[in-house]
């Protein structure tokens, strides 16, 4: 099965004046395949996930909800793992059993982005929400061998463009995976104070940098209280995050 981008290139070159034979030779494709694409508008066979993968369908408008994709991307960077050694790649995201709403939201985002089927596998203390699909690597190019904090995690240009337009959804995924909202209690000169606070903890300096960038895009003040821990505590900053992230449920 040929990738759809080859079909597009073949038709573009043929429309620009190249013969079928020239296009076939240039793209190293069978003559009959290129002739079918260019002369008879034969479409290549596509799998179900390929029909939904917006990275493999540049000839049509992206129908994937960017908020669902960015939420899933944030969850993946925090607690996700993409297995590519199997015949069909498997996306797995570990969700704490204490947060059933998070499990539901993770399941829903997978279905909105690509998955036709989602499984939930109970593990000690958590639920592994997972889905098989050949095109998960297209949407999550950050996958690779080893732990995320031991290798570079860099967003592709097209991913940065989407985050720049919808940073709140990306941050919601990050904070729902490796962050939390809680009531911070302090005592000053014998008087107790309680105020809401957000924390984000991650060992990867690259993922921490992406969280910082997302907060900067929203104009949210933050500070590093430890090497691997970020805090959002100012009242206006917490209020802004409440409008985009909110507590886990």
HELIX and SHEET records of a PDB file:
HELIX    1   1 UNK A    4  UNK A   15  1                                  12    
HELIX    2   2 UNK A   20  UNK A   27  1                                   8    
HELIX    3   3 UNK A   31  UNK A   39  1                                   9    
HELIX    4   4 UNK A   48  UNK A   52  1                                   5    
HELIX    5   5 UNK A   66  UNK A   79  1                                  14    
HELIX    6   6 UNK A  100  UNK A  113  1                                  14    
HELIX    7   7 UNK A  136  UNK A  139  1                                   4    
HELIX    8   8 UNK A  148  UNK A  150  5                                   3    
HELIX    9   9 UNK A  157  UNK A  165  1                                   9    
HELIX   10  10 UNK A  167  UNK A  178  1                                  12    
HELIX   11  11 UNK A  205  UNK A  218  1                                  14    
HELIX   12  12 UNK A  235  UNK A  244  1                                  10    
SHEET    1   A 4 UNK A  80  UNK A  83  0                                        
SHEET    2   A 4 UNK A  90  UNK A  96 -1                                        
SHEET    3   A 4 UNK A 126  UNK A 132 -1                                        
SHEET    4   A 4 UNK A 119  UNK A 123 -1                                        
SHEET    1   B 4 UNK A 179  UNK A 188  0                                        
SHEET    2   B 4 UNK A 191  UNK A 201 -1                                        
SHEET    3   B 4 UNK A 229  UNK A 232 -1                                        
SHEET    4   B 4 UNK A 223  UNK A 226 -1                                        
END                                                                             
